[in-house]
Amino acid sequence: MTRLPDEATIIRCRHLLETVALLLAETALVHTVVSTAANVDDIYAAQTLLHG
């Protein structure tokens, strides 16, 4: 049986990721931040990043 997080947990996590992305963008250390859904393979995400 798979336990899924509740909506409040998902919203907190998303807010945290957005905050970190903004902080990284302000420091100019990171040019682009890309996120994917949990069911997207890393291989597909990497290929998309490398080939546009």
Secondary structure, DSSP 8 states (H G I E B T S, - for coil): ------HHHHHHHHHHHHHHHHHHHHHTS-S------TTS-HHHHHHHHHH-
